[in-house]
């Protein structure tokens, strides 16, 4: 298993834009992304300087992508 990169919330949003996600709204420090094409998913990404490892792993699991795929997008 690949190591998780240290990534900020805004960098993660930029990476997910490459996968077809768009910023739907922001509520406080939480950015909500949605995907219009199937599979329709919503992701909640905290707007922090560094996303915690467990939170990042949960976001990747919800999006259905691997750590290696994320590293290619960053």
Secondary structure, DSSP 8 states (H G I E B T S, - for coil): --------HHHHHHHHHTTTEEEEEEETTEEEEEESSSS--EEEEE--SS--HHHHHHHHHHHT--HHHHHHH-
